[in-house]
Amino acid sequence: MKSVPYRLQFIAYVLAMMADNIEHVISYWVVFQKFHSPTLGGFAVLSHWLPFLLFSVAVGGLADRVDPRRIIQCGMLLFILASAGWGFFFITDTIQMWHAMLLLVIHGCAGVLWQTPNQLLLYDLVGPADLPSAVRLNAMARYLGILVGPAVGGIIMLTLGTSHGIIFNTLFYLPMLLWLFWAPVRDSSVAVRRFAVRGFADIMLTIRAIGTQPVLTAMTWLAGLTSFMIGNAYHAQMPGFAGDLGHGDPGVSYSVLLAADAAGALLAGIALESWGRLKGTPRTAITLAMLWSVALLGFAAVKIYPVAIVLLFFAGFFELSFNTMAQALVQLNAPHDIRGRVVGLYNMAGLGMRAFSGITVGVFGAAIGIHWSLGLSAVVLLALLCLLYQRATRKAEG
């Protein structure tokens, strides 16, 4: 990607995503050690993604009309507040269950103010011709942050400790916060043609608007199904998986499992960007999602640590592949005057529905075990994706 503004955005995005995941690694570990609660792990997923379900379309509509850079900056400030809050409670050793819940909610609200406006910012930075590449590279940045986050988080915990380390983590949000003051401004002539924000009514209006467009409909369903059944809920339960696999120090095993998932995604981004021959179609995206569910089914069932690492690597590879393909298809096919709302609806499905994966994987995991809850979720998802594939095939042939 030759665009200098995009390159700066990429660097800032990597650092912010790394900070996001450092916070997850440190906070999940400390909270798990203190409370040993799969239910709290489920709440972590619920609180992180429920704001996307409730507000993604509204934030997308807002980003259609006002400068998305300022919305992203508000998200960065909330991320800083959350990390500083964790640090305060860790230093004073006063963390209680409701404190953890509140900080998890703040973190979730920060995310919804970041992701949808940032996707619109990509379009403003590179335009439609380079958008698929920009989407893939930003997805790589996301997983690069996930990959580097555990390693950097581990170093920070060893050198500064969990309390001061998570406060130090706030510095990694500053490049994105500051760069946005100088980031290129979108063409204002485009924004004035867009509609007013009307709250939850926008959701139904946007659903009706894409109802006649099979690509948008299929990709929104794909995002919703994968997020509802699994999403990234297994990340919050990874300390439990690491302990059950019983391979050496649980803290190290935990970080390696997260890093394996991220490494697979990073390789997928590099491969897709350099190869460039995998045609982006709804059926291809659905097939990749099916392979992802098979990999996670295997991870839930296996009891051998090295095999679990390999399966998570493949899961990360397939997850980035289908997610970036679906996101690019949505942005390229979205009607110009409601792009923010369409992307917001996609994020509502793809990110907001992850709130319920906290129930399917987390809360049910407390009742039947996290291996069973993840495995059953993967089986149900695979069946639903088969039905979606058949529907997409009929649409393509019709």
C-alpha positions as CSV (number, residue, x, y, z in Angstrom):
1,M,0.0,0.0,0.0
2,K,1.7,3.2,-1.2
3,S,-0.6,5.7,0.6
4,V,1.4,7.5,3.3
5,P,-1.7,8.4,5.4
6,Y,-2.8,4.7,5.3
7,R,0.7,3.6,6.4
8,L,0.5,5.9,9.4
9,Q,-3.0,4.7,10.2
10,F,-1.7,1.1,10.0
11,I,1.1,1.7,12.5
12,A,-1.3,3.5,14.9
13,Y,-3.9,0.8,14.5
14,V,-1.3,-1.9,15.3
15,L,-0.3,-0.1,18.5
16,A,-3.9,0.5,19.6
17,M,-4.9,-3.1,18.9
18,M,-1.8,-4.3,20.7
19,A,-2.8,-2.2,23.7
20,D,-6.3,-3.5,23.5
21,N,-5.0,-7.1,23.7
22,I,-2.4,-6.3,26.4
23,E,-5.3,-5.1,28.5
24,H,-7.2,-8.3,27.8
25,V,-4.2,-10.5,28.6
26,I,-3.4,-8.7,31.9
27,S,-7.0,-8.1,33.1
28,Y,-8.3,-11.6,32.1
29,W,-5.4,-13.2,33.9
30,V,-5.7,-11.2,37.1
31,V,-9.5,-11.5,37.2
32,F,-9.3,-15.3,36.5
33,Q,-6.8,-15.8,39.3
34,K,-8.9,-13.8,41.7
35,F,-12.5,-15.0,40.9
36,H,-12.0,-18.3,39.0
37,S,-15.4,-17.6,37.3
38,P,-16.3,-18.9,33.8
39,T,-19.5,-16.7,34.2
40,L,-17.4,-13.6,34.6
41,G,-15.5,-14.7,31.5
42,G,-18.8,-15.0,29.7
43,F,-19.8,-11.5,30.9
44,A,-16.4,-10.2,29.6
45,V,-17.6,-11.3,26.1
46,L,-21.1,-10.0,26.6
47,S,-20.1,-6.6,27.8
48,H,-17.4,-6.3,25.2
49,W,-19.7,-6.9,22.2
50,L,-23.2,-5.8,23.4
51,P,-22.4,-2.1,22.6
52,F,-21.8,-3.2,19.0
53,L,-25.2,-4.9,18.9
54,L,-27.0,-1.8,20.3
55,F,-25.0,1.1,18.7
56,S,-23.1,0.0,15.6
57,V,-25.7,1.2,13.1
58,A,-26.2,4.5,15.0
59,V,-22.5,5.1,15.2
60,G,-22.2,4.2,11.5
61,G,-24.9,6.7,10.7
62,L,-23.2,9.3,12.9
63,A,-19.9,8.7,11.1
64,D,-21.7,9.3,7.8
65,R,-22.4,12.8,8.8
66,V,-19.6,13.9,11.2
67,D,-15.9,13.5,11.1
68,P,-15.2,9.8,11.9
69,R,-11.8,10.9,13.3
70,R,-13.3,12.6,16.3
71,I,-15.5,9.5,17.0
72,I,-12.4,7.3,17.0
73,Q,-10.6,9.7,19.4
74,C,-13.5,9.4,21.8
75,G,-13.0,5.6,21.7
76,M,-9.3,6.0,22.4
77,L,-10.0,8.1,25.5
78,L,-12.4,5.4,26.8
79,F,-9.7,2.8,26.3
80,I,-7.2,4.9,28.3
81,L,-9.8,5.3,31.0
82,A,-10.4,1.5,31.2
83,S,-6.7,0.6,31.4
84,A,-6.1,3.3,34.0
85,G,-9.1,2.0,36.0
86,W,-7.7,-1.6,36.0
87,G,-4.4,-0.2,37.2
88,F,-6.0,1.7,40.1
89,F,-7.8,-1.4,41.4
90,F,-4.8,-3.7,40.9
91,I,-2.5,-1.3,42.8
92,T,-4.9,-0.8,45.7
93,D,-5.9,-4.5,45.6
94,T,-9.6,-3.5,45.9
95,I,-11.0,-5.1,42.7
96,Q,-14.4,-6.5,43.2
97,M,-16.7,-8.3,40.7
98,W,-18.8,-5.2,40.0
99,H,-15.6,-3.1,39.4
100,A,-14.5,-5.6,36.8
101,M,-17.9,-5.6,35.1
102,L,-17.9,-1.8,34.9
103,L,-14.5,-1.6,33.3
104,L,-15.4,-4.3,30.9
105,V,-18.5,-2.3,29.8
106,I,-16.3,0.9,29.3
107,H,-13.9,-1.1,27.2
108,G,-16.8,-2.4,25.1
109,C,-18.2,1.1,24.5
110,A,-14.7,2.2,23.4
111,G,-14.6,-0.5,20.8
112,V,-17.9,0.5,19.1
113,L,-16.7,4.1,18.8
114,W,-13.5,2.8,17.1
115,Q,-14.2,0.0,14.7
116,T,-17.1,1.2,12.4
117,P,-15.7,4.8,12.0
118,N,-12.2,3.3,11.4
119,Q,-13.6,1.2,8.5
120,L,-15.2,4.3,7.0
121,L,-11.9,6.1,7.4
122,L,-10.2,3.4,5.4
123,Y,-12.5,4.1,2.5
124,D,-11.7,7.8,2.8
125,L,-7.9,7.1,2.9
126,V,-7.5,4.7,0.0
127,G,-10.8,4.8,-2.1
128,P,-12.6,1.8,-3.6
129,A,-9.8,0.5,-5.8
130,D,-7.4,-0.3,-2.9
131,L,-10.1,-1.0,-0.3
132,P,-9.9,-4.9,-0.4
133,S,-6.1,-4.6,0.2
134,A,-6.6,-2.0,3.0
135,V,-9.2,-4.2,4.7
136,R,-6.9,-7.2,4.6
137,L,-3.9,-5.2,5.9
138,N,-6.0,-3.7,8.7
139,A,-7.2,-7.2,9.6
140,M,-3.5,-8.2,9.6
141,A,-2.9,-5.2,11.9
142,R,-5.6,-6.5,14.2
143,Y,-4.0,-9.9,14.4
144,L,-0.5,-8.5,14.6
145,G,-1.7,-6.7,17.7
146,I,-3.2,-10.0,19.0
147,L,0.1,-11.8,18.2
148,V,2.4,-9.1,19.7
149,G,0.0,-8.2,22.6
150,P,0.6,-11.4,24.7
151,A,4.3,-11.2,24.2
152,V,4.6,-7.5,25.1
153,G,2.0,-8.0,27.8
154,G,4.2,-10.8,29.3
155,I,7.3,-8.6,29.2
156,I,5.4,-5.8,30.8
157,M,4.1,-8.0,33.5
158,L,7.6,-9.4,34.2
159,T,9.2,-6.0,34.3
160,L,6.5,-3.7,35.7
161,G,4.0,-6.1,37.2
162,T,0.3,-6.3,36.4
163,S,-0.6,-3.1,38.2
164,H,1.9,-0.6,36.8
165,G,2.1,-2.6,33.5
166,I,-1.6,-2.0,32.6
167,I,-1.2,1.7,33.4
168,F,1.9,1.9,31.1
169,N,-0.3,0.2,28.5
170,T,-2.3,3.5,28.1
171,L,0.7,5.0,26.2
172,F,0.1,2.7,23.2
173,Y,-3.3,4.3,22.5
174,L,-1.7,7.8,22.1
175,P,-0.3,7.4,18.5
176,M,-3.9,6.8,17.2
177,L,-5.3,9.6,19.3
178,L,-2.7,12.1,18.2
179,W,-2.4,11.0,14.5
180,L,-6.1,11.6,14.0
181,F,-5.6,15.4,14.5
182,W,-3.6,15.4,11.2
183,A,-5.3,12.5,9.3
184,P,-6.8,13.5,5.9
185,V,-10.3,14.8,6.0
186,R,-13.0,13.2,3.8
187,D,-14.6,15.0,0.9
188,S,-17.3,17.1,2.7
189,S,-19.4,17.2,-0.5
190,V,-20.1,13.5,0.1
191,A,-21.3,13.8,3.7
192,V,-23.9,16.5,3.0
193,R,-26.0,14.1,0.9
194,R,-26.4,11.6,3.7
195,F,-29.4,11.1,6.0
196,A,-30.0,12.1,9.5
197,V,-29.3,9.7,12.3
198,R,-32.6,8.3,13.6
199,G,-31.5,5.8,16.3
200,F,-32.9,2.3,16.2
201,A,-35.2,3.0,13.3
202,D,-32.0,3.0,11.2
203,I,-31.6,-0.7,11.8
204,M,-34.8,-1.7,10.1
205,L,-34.4,0.9,7.3
206,T,-30.9,-0.5,6.6
207,I,-32.1,-4.1,6.7
208,R,-34.8,-3.3,4.1
209,A,-32.3,-1.3,2.0
210,I,-30.0,-4.4,1.6
211,G,-32.8,-6.9,1.4
212,T,-32.6,-6.9,-2.4
213,Q,-28.8,-7.3,-2.6
214,P,-27.8,-10.9,-2.1
215,V,-24.1,-10.3,-1.5
216,L,-24.8,-7.8,1.4
217,T,-27.5,-10.1,2.8
218,A,-25.3,-13.3,2.7
219,M,-22.3,-11.6,4.3
220,T,-24.4,-10.0,7.0
221,W,-25.9,-13.4,7.8
222,L,-22.4,-15.0,7.7
223,A,-21.1,-12.4,10.2
224,G,-24.1,-12.8,12.5
225,L,-24.1,-16.6,12.6
226,T,-20.4,-17.0,13.2
227,S,-20.4,-14.3,15.9
228,F,-23.6,-15.5,17.6
229,M,-22.4,-19.1,17.9
230,I,-18.7,-18.6,18.7
231,G,-17.3,-15.2,17.9
232,N,-14.1,-14.8,20.0
233,A,-15.7,-16.1,23.2
234,Y,-13.1,-18.9,23.5
235,H,-10.4,-16.2,24.0
236,A,-11.9,-15.2,27.3
237,Q,-12.0,-18.9,28.3
238,M,-8.4,-19.5,27.2
239,P,-7.0,-19.6,30.7
240,G,-9.3,-22.5,31.4
241,F,-8.4,-24.3,28.2
242,A,-4.7,-23.8,29.1
243,G,-5.2,-25.3,32.5
244,D,-7.1,-28.3,31.2
245,L,-4.4,-29.1,28.6
246,G,-2.0,-29.3,31.5
247,H,1.2,-28.4,29.7
248,G,3.7,-26.6,31.9
249,D,3.1,-23.2,33.4
250,P,-0.6,-22.2,32.8
251,G,0.4,-18.6,32.2
252,V,2.8,-19.5,29.4
253,S,0.5,-22.0,27.9
254,Y,-2.3,-19.4,27.9
255,S,-0.1,-16.8,26.0
256,V,1.1,-19.5,23.5
257,L,-2.5,-20.5,22.7
258,L,-3.5,-16.9,22.0
259,A,-0.4,-16.3,20.0
260,A,-1.0,-19.4,17.8
261,D,-4.5,-18.2,16.9
262,A,-3.0,-14.7,16.0
263,A,-0.1,-16.2,14.1
264,G,-2.4,-18.2,11.8
265,A,-4.4,-15.0,11.1
266,L,-1.2,-13.1,10.4
267,L,0.0,-15.7,7.9
268,A,-3.4,-15.6,6.2
269,G,-3.2,-11.9,5.7
270,I,0.3,-12.1,4.3
271,A,-0.7,-15.0,2.0
272,L,-3.8,-13.4,0.7
273,E,-2.1,-10.1,0.2
274,S,0.9,-11.5,-1.7
275,W,-1.0,-14.2,-3.6
276,G,-4.1,-12.3,-4.5
277,R,-5.7,-15.1,-6.5
278,L,-8.4,-16.1,-4.1
279,K,-11.5,-14.5,-5.6
280,G,-13.8,-12.8,-3.0
281,T,-17.3,-14.3,-3.4
282,P,-20.0,-15.1,-0.8
283,R,-19.6,-18.9,-1.3
284,T,-15.8,-18.7,-0.8
285,A,-16.3,-16.7,2.4
286,I,-18.8,-19.2,3.7
287,T,-16.5,-22.1,2.9
288,L,-13.7,-20.6,4.8
289,A,-16.0,-20.0,7.8
290,M,-17.0,-23.7,7.7
291,L,-13.3,-24.7,7.8
292,W,-12.9,-22.3,10.8
293,S,-15.7,-24.0,12.7
294,V,-14.2,-27.4,12.0
295,A,-10.8,-26.3,13.4
296,L,-12.4,-25.0,16.6
297,L,-14.4,-28.2,16.9
298,G,-11.1,-30.1,16.8
299,F,-9.6,-27.7,19.4
300,A,-12.5,-28.2,21.8
301,A,-12.1,-32.0,21.5
302,V,-8.4,-32.5,21.6
303,K,-6.4,-33.1,24.7
304,I,-2.9,-33.0,23.3
305,Y,-1.3,-29.5,23.7
306,P,0.8,-29.4,20.5
307,V,-2.2,-30.5,18.4
308,A,-4.3,-27.8,20.1
309,I,-1.7,-25.2,19.1
310,V,-1.9,-26.4,15.4
311,L,-5.7,-26.3,15.4
312,L,-5.8,-22.8,16.8
313,F,-3.2,-21.7,14.1
314,F,-5.6,-23.0,11.4
315,A,-8.6,-21.4,13.2
316,G,-6.8,-18.0,13.1
317,F,-5.9,-18.5,9.4
318,F,-9.5,-19.3,8.4
319,E,-11.0,-16.6,10.6
320,L,-9.1,-13.7,9.1
321,S,-9.7,-15.1,5.6
322,F,-13.5,-15.2,5.8
323,N,-13.8,-12.0,7.9
324,T,-11.7,-9.8,5.6
325,M,-13.4,-11.2,2.5
326,A,-16.8,-10.6,3.9
327,Q,-16.0,-7.1,5.1
328,A,-14.5,-6.1,1.7
329,L,-17.6,-7.4,-0.1
330,V,-19.9,-5.4,2.2
331,Q,-17.9,-2.1,1.8
332,L,-17.6,-2.5,-2.0
333,N,-21.3,-3.3,-2.5
334,A,-22.8,-0.9,0.0
335,P,-24.9,1.9,-1.5
336,H,-22.8,5.1,-1.4
337,D,-25.2,7.3,0.5
338,I,-25.7,4.8,3.4
339,R,-22.3,3.2,3.5
340,G,-21.9,4.0,7.2
341,R,-25.2,2.4,8.1
342,V,-24.5,-0.7,6.0
343,V,-21.1,-1.2,7.5
344,G,-22.7,-0.5,10.9
345,L,-25.3,-3.2,10.3
346,Y,-22.5,-5.6,9.3
347,N,-20.6,-4.8,12.5
348,M,-23.8,-5.1,14.5
349,A,-24.0,-8.7,13.2
350,G,-20.3,-9.5,13.1
351,L,-19.3,-7.8,16.3
352,G,-22.5,-7.2,18.2
353,M,-23.8,-10.8,18.0
354,R,-20.6,-11.8,19.7
355,A,-22.3,-10.7,22.9
356,F,-24.4,-13.9,22.8
357,S,-21.4,-16.1,22.2
358,G,-20.6,-15.2,25.8
359,I,-23.7,-17.2,26.6
360,T,-23.2,-20.1,24.1
361,V,-19.6,-20.6,25.1
362,G,-19.1,-18.9,28.5
363,V,-22.2,-19.2,30.5
364,F,-23.0,-22.7,29.1
365,G,-19.4,-23.5,29.7
366,A,-20.0,-23.0,33.5
367,A,-22.8,-25.6,33.3
368,I,-21.4,-28.3,31.0
369,G,-17.7,-27.4,30.7
370,I,-16.0,-25.1,28.2
371,H,-14.9,-27.9,25.9
372,W,-18.4,-29.2,25.5
373,S,-19.9,-25.7,25.0
374,L,-17.3,-24.7,22.4
375,G,-17.6,-28.1,20.6
376,L,-21.4,-28.0,20.5
377,S,-21.4,-24.4,19.3
378,A,-19.0,-25.3,16.5
379,V,-21.3,-28.2,15.4
380,V,-24.4,-26.1,15.3
381,L,-22.5,-23.3,13.4
382,L,-21.3,-25.8,10.8
383,A,-24.9,-27.0,10.2
384,L,-26.1,-23.4,9.8
385,L,-23.3,-22.4,7.5
386,C,-24.2,-25.4,5.2
387,L,-27.7,-24.0,4.9
388,L,-26.3,-20.5,4.2
389,Y,-24.0,-21.9,1.5
390,Q,-27.0,-23.7,-0.2
391,R,-28.9,-20.4,-0.1
392,A,-26.0,-18.4,-1.6
393,T,-25.6,-21.0,-4.3
394,R,-29.3,-20.8,-5.3
395,K,-29.0,-17.0,-5.4
396,A,-25.8,-17.1,-7.6
397,E,-27.4,-19.6,-10.0
398,G,-30.7,-17.7,-10.1
